Amino acid sequence: MASFTSSFHLLAVLLALASWQASAYDPSPLQDFCIADMKSPVRVNGFACKDPMAASSDDFFNPAMLDKARDTKASKVRSNVTNINVINFPGLNTLGISLARIDYGPLGVNTPHIHPRATELLTVLEGTLYLGFVTSNPNRLFSKIVTKGDVFVFPKAMIHFQMNLAHDKPAAALSSLSSQNPGVISIANAVFGSKPPISDDVLATAFQVEKDLIHWLQSQFWENNNY
C-alpha cells in the first residue's frame, strides 16, 4: 500500500508539472482556425473569433513584403524590426506563431530585450551578426558569431540581443516566434524610460552609481520616445 501511495503521489506531481509547462505557452486551438475579430467588444486572453463561415483566403494571407529591406537610419540604435503578429495579421489568432524581420544598419544593434511569451528562432538572411542570450541566475552568457543561412534559438523570456558586425554593410534576419503575440520588453527602455519613472534611489542602488548618472540616463529615454 505504501508503494502504491508513493507511486500515486509521484504521478500527481508529474501531471502537475506537465500541466504547468503546458500553460506556459499559447493555448492549444480547439478548432481549425479562429480569425481574430478586431471589432468585437469581447475581451478574452487573445481575441474573439470571426464567424468561420465568413472567412476567406485573404484572412490567411498578409502582403508583408518581408523580402524588402527596411530603413534603419531613423533609429538611434540603427535597427528596424518589422513584426508580423496577430495585431496586423488576424489569421494568426490561436495558432501560436508569429514572425519578425530585423534589419540592421552598419554596426546596428537589436538591443537587449525579452519576449515574455515566446521562444525565438532566428535565421540570418544577410550579413554577419554577433548575438547571444543570458540565462537566469547565475546569468551565464551564450553568444556566437553567425552568418547568412545560420540559425540560432533564444529560449523563452531570456534576455537576448544581436549586432551587425559590419562597419559598411547592412544585415538582416528573420525570426519565428512561438506565440501569436510574443510581446517585447526592451531592457534599457523599460528600466530608464518607464512612465512614471522608477525611483532614482532604486536605480542608483541597483547599478551602484550616483543619482546624477541615473537622471542623465533617464533623460535619454524620456526625450527620445522613438528609441
Secondary structure, 3 states (H helix, E strand, C coil): CHHHHHHHHHHHHHHHHHHHHHCCCCCCCCCCCCCECCCCCCCCCCCCECCHHHCCHHHHCCCCCCCCCCCCCCCCCCEEEEEECCCCCHHHCCCCCEEEEEEECCCCEEEEEECCCCCEEEEEEECEEEEEEECCCCCCEEEEEEECCCEEEECCCCEEEEEECCCCCCEEEEEEECCCCCCCEEHHHHHHCCCCCCCHHHHHHHHCCCHHHHHHHHHHHHCCCCC
